[in-house]
Amino acid sequence: VPVLEKLEQYHVKATFFVLGSAINDKNGYMLQMMVDGGHEIGVHGLNHNKMTQFSAAKNTERLLATCEEISGWIEGGYQPRTMRPPGGQRSGRVTLGAKDAGLAVILWDVDTRDWESQNAKKIMEVVKKRTKNGSIILCHDHHKPTLDALDEMIPWLLEQGYELVTVSELLDSQPEGMQPGVVYTCKTIVE
């Protein structure tokens, strides 16, 4: 798995937000590889539907189903602590659903828009311009330009003195720790 190999090469950690509907016999094994590599797995949703269209109870149900799907592929089980709503869309129904599922809502403050640009140079321009201490950088692991950008991005971030950690490691370092149902865009609470 190229992105995991790249992270291992640089000895850095990341958080992967996965869709429950995308986990199958062809790729489920990668969840174990992520955990074995010290990475964090969060919930991106049951599928890529806008969570704002569902009730809080339905969001909780769908988030818990995805947590169960993730856990089923990992030896000894695994309980995600974070979720990222598709498109970053949120509402009271999304945050309450996440709270009832025991998940913090993670957004970002650096959006590389890698899915749009499909260009490693543009991805790096965004990272260099917007990253600050405590940033959460949004990338998608299934785009080749993103993978290509990692060879410049990771060394650059490390040279700037940043430590690349999972979202939980970043947010648990706060006095109150990371809280279910609370929305984070970086090392600060937004709601």
TASULRA-V331075 format. One record per run of one state. SS is the DSSP state (helix for helix, strand for strand, loop for the rest). FROM is the first residue (numbers start at 1). LEN is the number of residues. If there is no record, write none. Layout:
ss->SS from->FROM len->LEN
ss->SS from->FROM len->LEN
//
This chain:
ss->loop from->1 len->1
ss->helix from->2 len->9
ss->loop from->11 len->4
ss->strand from->15 len->5
ss->helix from->20 len->3
ss->loop from->23 len->6
ss->helix from->29 len->8
ss->loop from->37 len->3
ss->strand from->40 len->6
ss->loop from->46 len->5
ss->helix from->51 len->3
ss->loop from->54 len->2
ss->helix from->56 len->17
ss->loop from->73 len->9
ss->strand from->82 len->2
ss->loop from->84 len->2
ss->helix from->86 len->3
ss->loop from->89 len->3
ss->helix from->92 len->9
ss->loop from->101 len->3
ss->strand from->104 len->3
ss->loop from->107 len->3
ss->strand from->110 len->2
ss->loop from->112 len->2
ss->helix from->114 len->4
ss->loop from->118 len->2
ss->helix from->120 len->11
ss->loop from->131 len->4
ss->strand from->135 len->1
ss->loop from->136 len->1
ss->strand from->137 len->2
ss->loop from->139 len->5
ss->helix from->144 len->16
ss->loop from->160 len->7
ss->helix from->167 len->6
ss->loop from->173 len->10
ss->strand from->183 len->2
ss->loop from->185 len->1
ss->strand from->186 len->1
ss->loop from->187 len->2
ss->strand from->189 len->1
ss->loop from->190 len->2
//
